[in-house]
Amino acid sequence: MKTAPAGAVFVSGPAGTGVMRPAWRARPRIEQCPLPAPAIHRTIRHRFGNLLRERLDIFLQQLVNGLTLGSVYAIVALGYTMVYGIIQLINFAHGEVVMIGAMVALTVINALVGANLGWPPLAIVVAGVLVAVPVCMAIGYALERVAYRPLRRAPRLAPLITAIGLSIILQHVALIIFSRNPLSFPQIIPIVSYHVTDNVEGARITNVQIAIIGTSIAMMAGLVALIYRTKLGIAMRATSQSAQVAGLMGIDINRVIALTFVIGAALAAVAGVMVGTYYGIAQYQMGFLLGLKAFSAAVLGGIGNIAGAMLGGLLLGVIEALGAGYVGDLTNLCQIAHWSAAIAERCVSDPNLTLFGSNYQDVFAFFVLIAVLVFRPSGLLGERVSDRA
């Protein structure tokens, strides 16, 4: 009779022969499994399905946030691309026009709420928009008439420096008028959430987000109809091709350029109200970073191209939202805790030890801008205006 050595088990083989295997290679018995095989499969499918639904809800929520933010970027980027398409000028003061629109609208809204007139919330917001739009249009016309028109034939560096100076001036004017304290949006509009999926705890979209996205789509469609279906749009396209030839054909170049600034400022005012309503706050420095991101969106889509500005704004908003949502998971140092004892020790007390958090979302816009300028300087849809010296 065979005896099993130490560290081995004796199991029966074919035809009653004895086969000795090491203990670590011994076959497990079926009765040791707590659940039958079909139950195990159902449990695995259930857990995998829950994980998949959870990740899908996170993705859809970030997509909704990105489309909302991208709609605002697209509206602001249209102002940049319209001015550049007409006179080849990057109006860096455009972000401050957005800020003034938000500050004026919130001031009017707070005044109407404090007066207790009994107006419905939507009427109060519309009243704020109706006051902010003319103010921004006047500022846009004044910028073109006083600062940019005298420098139209100057070297390009002069109007660029002037635009930066105007941006700083508008910031300090807003600081003097509205003070450095942020203006808060009163909670007059009840927030209603709608489920994107059938999961009650999953992705949602609010009525404010729906209003921002819908308003942006309507404004983009109206601007496209203005440019391609009206005489003013024909004059704008002719001026963008050649201002001298358009002038010889009887087009008032100064009037067309001034109206371009005015239309862009009106869009900026509405965008400012969107930002103030969405975030519930506005302050005098908000236009600088917002303007840079919108400029990045215009470059991403192809500055000078109306469709490119819309596409670039939406893409930039989605990229920024997805980056903010997933950068923490992608840079979680606990995933490499087995490489370092110090990291493993930190992860015991803090399992979410991340290298970058969602507060780094602002850098994604500029990463995209650098990448586009390196690999495709003309933007995704190309540049339709010629580079005039």
Secondary structure in CASP SS format (residue, H / E / C, confidence):
PFRMAT SS
TARGET T0000
AUTHOR 0000-0000-0000
METHOD secondary structure of the structure
MODEL  1
M C 1.00
K C 1.00
T C 1.00
A C 1.00
P C 1.00
A C 1.00
G C 1.00
A E 1.00
V E 1.00
F E 1.00
V E 1.00
S E 1.00
G C 1.00
P H 1.00
A H 1.00
G H 1.00
T C 1.00
G E 1.00
V E 1.00
M E 1.00
R E 1.00
P E 1.00
A H 1.00
W H 1.00
R H 1.00
A C 1.00
R C 1.00
P C 1.00
R C 1.00
I H 1.00
E H 1.00
Q H 1.00
C C 1.00
P C 1.00
L C 1.00
P C 1.00
A H 1.00
P H 1.00
A H 1.00
I H 1.00
H H 1.00
R H 1.00
T H 1.00
I H 1.00
R H 1.00
H H 1.00
R H 1.00
F H 1.00
G H 1.00
N H 1.00
L H 1.00
L H 1.00
R H 1.00
E H 1.00
R H 1.00
L H 1.00
D H 1.00
I H 1.00
F H 1.00
L H 1.00
Q H 1.00
Q H 1.00
L H 1.00
V H 1.00
N H 1.00
G H 1.00
L H 1.00
T H 1.00
L H 1.00
G H 1.00
S H 1.00
V H 1.00
Y H 1.00
A H 1.00
I H 1.00
V H 1.00
A H 1.00
L H 1.00
G H 1.00
Y H 1.00
T H 1.00
M H 1.00
V H 1.00
Y H 1.00
G H 1.00
I H 1.00
I H 1.00
Q C 1.00
L C 1.00
I C 1.00
N C 1.00
F C 1.00
A C 1.00
H H 1.00
G H 1.00
E H 1.00
V H 1.00
V H 1.00
M H 1.00
I H 1.00
G H 1.00
A H 1.00
M H 1.00
V H 1.00
A H 1.00
L H 1.00
T H 1.00
V H 1.00
I H 1.00
N H 1.00
A H 1.00
L H 1.00
V H 1.00
G H 1.00
A H 1.00
N C 1.00
L C 1.00
G C 1.00
W C 1.00
P C 1.00
P H 1.00
L H 1.00
A H 1.00
I H 1.00
V H 1.00
V H 1.00
A H 1.00
G H 1.00
V H 1.00
L H 1.00
V H 1.00
A H 1.00
V H 1.00
P H 1.00
V H 1.00
C H 1.00
M H 1.00
A H 1.00
I H 1.00
G H 1.00
Y H 1.00
A H 1.00
L H 1.00
E H 1.00
R H 1.00
V H 1.00
A H 1.00
Y H 1.00
R H 1.00
P H 1.00
L H 1.00
R C 1.00
R C 1.00
A C 1.00
P C 1.00
R C 1.00
L H 1.00
A H 1.00
P H 1.00
L H 1.00
I H 1.00
T H 1.00
A H 1.00
I H 1.00
G H 1.00
L H 1.00
S H 1.00
I H 1.00
I H 1.00
L H 1.00
Q H 1.00
H H 1.00
V H 1.00
A H 1.00
L H 1.00
I H 1.00
I H 1.00
F H 1.00
S C 1.00
R C 1.00
N C 1.00
P C 1.00
L E 1.00
S E 1.00
F C 1.00
P C 1.00
Q C 1.00
I C 1.00
I C 1.00
P C 1.00
I C 1.00
V C 1.00
S E 1.00
Y E 1.00
H E 1.00
V C 1.00
T C 1.00
D C 1.00
N C 1.00
V C 1.00
E C 1.00
G C 1.00
A C 1.00
R E 1.00
I E 1.00
T E 1.00
N H 1.00
V H 1.00
Q H 1.00
I H 1.00
A H 1.00
I H 1.00
I H 1.00
G H 1.00
T H 1.00
S H 1.00
I H 1.00
A H 1.00
M H 1.00
M H 1.00
A H 1.00
G H 1.00
L H 1.00
V H 1.00
A H 1.00
L H 1.00
I H 1.00
Y H 1.00
R H 1.00
T C 1.00
K H 1.00
L H 1.00
G H 1.00
I H 1.00
A H 1.00
M H 1.00
R H 1.00
A H 1.00
T H 1.00
S H 1.00
Q H 1.00
S C 1.00
A H 1.00
Q H 1.00
V H 1.00
A H 1.00
G H 1.00
L H 1.00
M C 1.00
G C 1.00
I C 1.00
D C 1.00
I H 1.00
N H 1.00
R H 1.00
V H 1.00
I H 1.00
A H 1.00
L H 1.00
T H 1.00
F H 1.00
V H 1.00
I H 1.00
G H 1.00
A H 1.00
A H 1.00
L H 1.00
A H 1.00
A H 1.00
V H 1.00
A H 1.00
G H 1.00
V H 1.00
M H 1.00
V H 1.00
G H 1.00
T H 1.00
Y H 1.00
Y H 1.00
G C 1.00
I E 1.00
A E 1.00
Q C 1.00
Y C 1.00
Q C 1.00
M H 1.00
G H 1.00
F H 1.00
L H 1.00
L H 1.00
G H 1.00
L H 1.00
K H 1.00
A H 1.00
F H 1.00
S H 1.00
A H 1.00
A H 1.00
V H 1.00
L H 1.00
G H 1.00
G C 1.00
I C 1.00
G C 1.00
N C 1.00
I H 1.00
A H 1.00
G H 1.00
A H 1.00
M H 1.00
L H 1.00
G H 1.00
G H 1.00
L H 1.00
L H 1.00
L H 1.00
G H 1.00
V H 1.00
I H 1.00
E H 1.00
A H 1.00
L H 1.00
G H 1.00
A H 1.00
G H 1.00
Y H 1.00
V H 1.00
G H 1.00
D H 1.00
L H 1.00
T C 1.00
N E 1.00
L H 1.00
C H 1.00
Q H 1.00
I H 1.00
A H 1.00
H H 1.00
W H 1.00
S C 1.00
A H 1.00
A H 1.00
I H 1.00
A H 1.00
E H 1.00
R H 1.00
C H 1.00
V H 1.00
S H 1.00
D C 1.00
P C 1.00
N C 1.00
L C 1.00
T E 1.00
L C 1.00
F C 1.00
G C 1.00
S H 1.00
N H 1.00
Y H 1.00
Q C 1.00
D H 1.00
V H 1.00
F H 1.00
A H 1.00
F H 1.00
F H 1.00
V H 1.00
L H 1.00
I H 1.00
A H 1.00
V H 1.00
L H 1.00
V H 1.00
F H 1.00
R C 1.00
P C 1.00
S C 1.00
G C 1.00
L C 1.00
L C 1.00
G C 1.00
E C 1.00
R C 1.00
V C 1.00
S C 1.00
D C 1.00
R C 1.00
A C 1.00
END
